Amino acid sequence: MLDCKPFIKWVGGKRKLLPELVKRIPQDIYIYFEPFMGGSALFWHLKPKKAILIDINRELVNTYKCVQQNVEALILDLQKHPYAREYYYQIRNSDRTFEYTNWTDIQRASRFIYLNKTCFNGLYRVNSKGQYNVPFGQYKNPKIVDAENLRACSQALQDTEILADSFLSIESKITVRDFVYFDPPYIPLNETSNFTSYSSKGFDTEMQIALQKLCQRLDRRGVRFMLSNSAAPLVFDLYSEFQIELVDMPRSINSNANKRGKIKEVLITNY
Ligand SMILES: C[S@@+](CC[C@H](N)C(=O)[O-])C[C@H]1O[C@@H](n2cnc3c(N)ncnc32)[C@H](O)[C@@H]1O
């Protein structure tokens, strides 16, 4: 199978942590689950035979489905976008118009990738109405269309189910032969590091507790899981019954260049 990498930039993307993640992956996985897929860096690296990818962000999931099912039409549509500030705002604000409801899945996926490649820092942020509100980003020559990688990603997705849903919806699908990698929005280390949500609904402490309970239920059934999170005290409290390892994560998405550097994160496993 062809090499592939995330076709979008994503806050919390795990490309830089791959060596740490890969060395902890069991060899005998039947179905690989990634219930907070985002850019799904680990999935592209592993290219598992069978997988289920889930994310609550419907625009993201629509984009993955277009890559999977109609990659040539998507590549063609992507080629129409110029890198220009005025055009960017026109495309960005299209989700405030009535016509947007008639856009095809391909047009929406193409807009999603275009905005991701040309917006400020590759952020995905929407307001309470679900309208995308990230400003234009300054780049030398952003690669809006990476046809080769999109085709490789499409191939890697052929035996994958992609769902727009909550991580809580998948429990009954998981069997003891499977493996789950959870990469939720992180518990903030302090109040200022609280990145504003990937969707119009946030991911609060209650959700973190619901996730921990799901992990406990999976563990009781003998299902193996790995989970990443910040090194916040609450993470150590919630997961104290499992292995918790500290790893170095180089940070790249931070608007303040001085704050880019290494930061400790945790990896939790139950096997
Ligand atoms: C830290 S990111 C995952 C990054 C990913 N591992 C990567 O390599 O790019 C967390 C993801 O969880 C998704 N998410 C947030 N709340 C969710 C929920 N309740 N159920 C499923 N996905 C959710 C967000 O949309 C976001 O894409």
The ligand as an ORCA input file, in Angstrom:
! r2SCAN-3c Opt
* xyz 0 1
  C      -7.096     15.686     19.709
  S      -8.140     15.646     18.302
  C      -7.652     14.141     17.558
  C      -6.367     14.296     16.792
  C      -5.984     13.086     15.957
  N      -5.583     11.971     16.751
  C      -4.891     13.439     14.961
  O      -3.853     12.761     14.855
  O      -5.073     14.438     14.250
  C      -9.703     15.325     18.993
  C     -10.873     15.091     18.028
  O     -12.019     14.688     18.773
  C     -13.184     15.161     18.129
  N     -14.288     15.155     19.113
  C     -14.601     16.095     20.038
  N     -15.640     15.683     20.787
  C     -15.980     14.442     20.351
  C     -16.962     13.490     20.727
  N     -17.825     13.734     21.709
  N     -17.021     12.305     20.054
  C     -16.163     12.057     19.032
  N     -15.208     12.930     18.607
  C     -15.120     14.110     19.263
  C     -12.794     16.527     17.611
  O     -13.625     16.915     16.530
  C     -11.318     16.293     17.206
  O     -11.219     15.977     15.837
*
